[in-house]
Amino acid sequence: ARERSVEGAPTLFFAGGLAGAVEVCAVQPLDMLKTRAQLSSGRSVGIFAHLNEVVAEGGVVLLYRGLVPELLCGVPKSSVMFAAYASARRLIARARGGLDDCA
């Protein structure tokens, strides 16, 4: 009888997609501030000044401007990468006789 792993392809895709969504949501405000800093024509202003400017302009919600396109790109990418990594690791472990010393 073949032992089935809990980490099947759908689970791996879901876990990767969820990780990608969390990543995008965590990084989006920082990316917005970075872009604002890069576009501030030559004036040297700190990151907190840009944060205050963005929040005053449109509230905290403005920090998440452009979130949907980032999610549409990041979630599938993370799903595939996570599943491919786990599958490759499993194949390598099987080829080594079941030893999973990749950790």
C-alpha positions, 0 to 999 in steps of 0.5 A: 500500500502506497503511503499518501502524503498530506502535502498533495498538489492542491494543498501545495498550490493553496499554501503557496498562493496564501503565502504569496498573498500575505507577502504582497499585502505586507510589502505593498505599503513599503513598495508604495513608499519606495516609489513615492521616494523615487519619484520625489524630484530631487528632494531628500525627504525621509520615509516617514515624511512620505508616509505622512504625505500619503496618509494625509492625501488618501488615508491608509487605503492609499498605501494599498493602491495597485494591490490587485495587479500585484496579487494577480501576479504574485499569488500564481507565481508563489503557488507554482514556486512553492509546489515545484520546490516541494515536489522537487524536494520529494523527488530528490528524497525518493532518489536518495532512498527516502532520506530527506536531508535537504533541510 
